[in-house]
Amino acid sequence: MTLQLLQNFKGGRALVVMERSSRECALETTLTKLGVSCHYPSIVDGHAQIDFAALQADRDILFIDGDLGDAVAIEVNPASRLPPVPVIGLVGVEAPSRLKALVNLGATSFLRKPVHGGAVYTSLFMGINQFLLRSEMHERVQSLEERRRGRRAVLRAVVQRMRDTGLDEDGAYAQLRRESMGARQYLELYCENLLSRRAKPPDDTDRIGAPPLQRGHQRAI
């Protein structure tokens, strides 16, 4: 499956983390022309005031000035190494330490300062689409990993079905596959649920007979 590249950014919202005295007019002007609104989070005691829980990956883009040091603290996904929204690094001093810091924040594109209007669209295109591509790849890898783990459940379920029915391996597998299709579930998930149900202890609530006598409450003979 090929990722549908995003080319129109109208309706987006850019959060630009920069010192107010160093706003890049070309950046804001170009973003506005592209239909992207521009907002400047306040910086208090060296930290940008951003509500990360309210960010939306399909709308928001973070522009972070690498010269501000640790102004932004993003919780990057440890597995995908991606931030919650696309991050574009604004680069003034091209020191390896500052570039590394932006990469660690999950930046998927960079924009050189002072910003030239002609470079904004390219940076935006690369940053957002690389973010979407890496997100999709991570989801696919996670899905494949889950199914790989589920294969163990399939093997166990096949062996159990062979014991219960006397079918050979192919017959037991085919039977389980038909059942999973009827349940509209992946075979791996169906087998996991099947094994889980078999592993549950029997329900004793319907057992007939009086409850066991407790010490001190023996019946009189």
Secondary structure, 3 states (H helix, E strand, C coil): CCCCCCCCCCCCEEEEECCHHHCCHHHHHHHHHCCCEEECCCEECCEECCCHHHCCCCCEEEEEEHHHCCCCCCCCCCCCCCCCCCEEEEECCCCHHHHHHHHHCCEEEEEECCCCHHHHHHHHHHHHHHHHHHHHHHHHHHHHHHHHHHHHHHHHHHHHHHHHHCCCHHHHHHHHHHHHHHCCCCHHHHHHHHHHHHHCCCCCCCCCCCCCCCCCCCCCC
